[in-house]
Amino acid sequence: KLNESRGRAVLSTDAEGEVDALDTVRNVGQKTFFRKSKQWQESTISAEQAQQAKRIVQFSDAYFELAASHGGTLAKYLAFEEPVVLNLAGQVYRIDPPTAADDRK
């Protein structure tokens, strides 16, 4: 069971006039994430730390090594469909969804 609560939202109106709420804040486990520039970032991470984050592509060998080294802690923070920047044991990571370009590597 994912322990997630949804916080504040931004309202958006589509071409047909339908109003949609876009999440901008999420609490997952003990961490709070803010949506910025089409990615989710843990609230305790500075802009400089985010720029220096180690990039990991979901489902790559590096991704599974990271998941194994954190004993399942990582899984609950991957409920996002967009990239997520988070701090695990003092190291900042950017977890990106796989793309067609990643599949060719």
Residue pairs with C-beta under 8 A, 6 or more apart in sequence:
2 28
2 76
2 79
3 28
3 29
3 76
4 26
4 27
4 28
4 79
5 26
5 27
6 23
6 25
6 26
7 23
7 24
7 25
7 26
7 27
7 32
8 24
8 25
9 21
9 22
9 23
9 24
10 21
10 22
10 24
11 19
11 20
11 21
11 22
12 19
12 20
12 21
12 22
13 19
13 20
14 20
22 35
23 35
24 34
24 35
25 32
25 33
25 34
25 35
26 32
26 33
26 35
26 40
26 80
27 33
28 76
28 77
28 79
29 76
29 77
31 42
31 43
31 44
31 77
31 86
32 42
32 43
33 40
33 41
33 42
33 43
33 80
33 84
33 86
34 40
34 41
34 43
35 41
35 82
38 82
38 83
39 82
39 83
39 84
39 85
39 94
40 80
40 82
40 83
40 84
40 85
41 50
41 84
41 85
41 86
42 84
42 85
42 86
42 87
44 87
45 53
45 85
45 86
45 87
45 92
49 87
49 92
50 85
50 92
50 94
52 92
53 85
53 92
53 93
53 94
54 91
54 92
54 93
54 94
55 93
55 94
55 96
56 62
56 63
56 66
56 93
56 94
56 95
56 96
57 63
57 95
57 96
57 97
57 98
57 99
57 102
58 78
58 95
58 96
58 97
58 98
59 98
60 98
60 102
63 95
66 74
66 88
66 93
67 74
67 75
70 88
70 89
73 88
74 88
77 84
77 86
77 95
78 84
78 95
81 97
82 97
83 94
83 95
83 96
83 97
84 94
84 95
85 92
85 93
85 94
85 95
86 92
86 93
86 95
87 93
96 102
